[in-house]
Amino acid sequence: MPEYPEVERIPPDLEQLLDRFFAVSRQDLEQMRDALNVRDFETLVRLGHTTRGTGSGYGFKGMGRIGHDIELAAQQRDPGALERHMNTLAHYLDTVQVEFDG
């Protein structure tokens, strides 16, 4: 897990959507934790895929990478890896710095 905040450059027209984006991302992370507690790997695959797509779609490349890692770990049914990747996602959401292109 990086010790420094990641800086992501996104289009300025997405600025007004960021509060909702981060709120939904944190809700998804809580759903991931709940799914891991009951070993619901199918839900974890879906949520990892969603995190990957949404993060990448908004320009958050680091979040897209983490979502991909969660998706793969869920497909492999690896609780230890899932826990690590979810902790990385939590750290990312807490520390990412946003800069706007343009």
N, C-alpha and C positions, 0 to 999 in steps of 0.2 A: 504494500500500500504506500503510495507516495507520501512523503512528509510535507510536501508543499501543495498549495492549491493548484489545481489544473485551470488553465485559462482557455476559455472557448470563445471563438469569434462567431457571432450569429448575425443574421440580417436584422436591421433596426426595426423593421415592421413586425417582428415577433415580440418586441419588448412588452407590449401590453398583455401578452398571453403568458408571461413567465410566472407570475404568482400562481395562476391556476395550474400551469405545467408542473411546477415543483410540488404543489399540494397533491396533485394526482399521483405524481411519482412517489411521494412518501406513502400515500395510501397503498399503492401497488407493492411497495417494499413491506408494509405491514401484512398484506395478504400473502406475500411470499413467506414471511416468517411463520404465519399461521399454517400455511400449506406444508412447510417443512416439518412443523411439529407433528403433523398427522401423516407425514410421508406421502403427500399427494403430489407425486412427481409430474403428473399430467398438467395440473394447474401451474406448477413451476415452469414447465416447458413453455406454456402459453404466456405466462407473465414475463419470462425472460425474453421471449420473442417480441412481445409488445414493447418492453423496455428498449430492446435493441432498435426496433423500428422507429419508435417515437423519439428516442434520444437522437438517433442519426437524422431523422427527418427535421428536427428542430436545429440541427447543427451541433449537437452535443456528442462529438465523436467518442469521447471517453465513456460516456454513458452507453453508447451503442456497443462499444467493446465489452463493457461489463455485462450488459444484457445478453450478449452472445455467449459469454462465459457461463452465465447462469443457465441459459438454455441448454448448452452442451452438458453441464454438470447434472442437470435434471434428467436429460436423456440417458446419462450414464448411471443415474440413481446414486449419486455420490453426495451424501449429506455433509461431509466435512468440507468438500469443495464449495458446495452451495452456501454454507455458513460463511466461509471466507469471502466469497464473491458478494454476498449480501452485505457483509461488513464493509467491503470496499465501496459498494454502491451508497451505503449510508454516509461514509466519509466523503465520497464525491459530492453527494447532494448538499452536505453541510459546508463544503469548502470551495466548490467550483466558483471561479470568477468569470463574469460575463463581460465581454467587450463587444461592441456593436460595429459591424462593418459599415463603411460608407461614411 
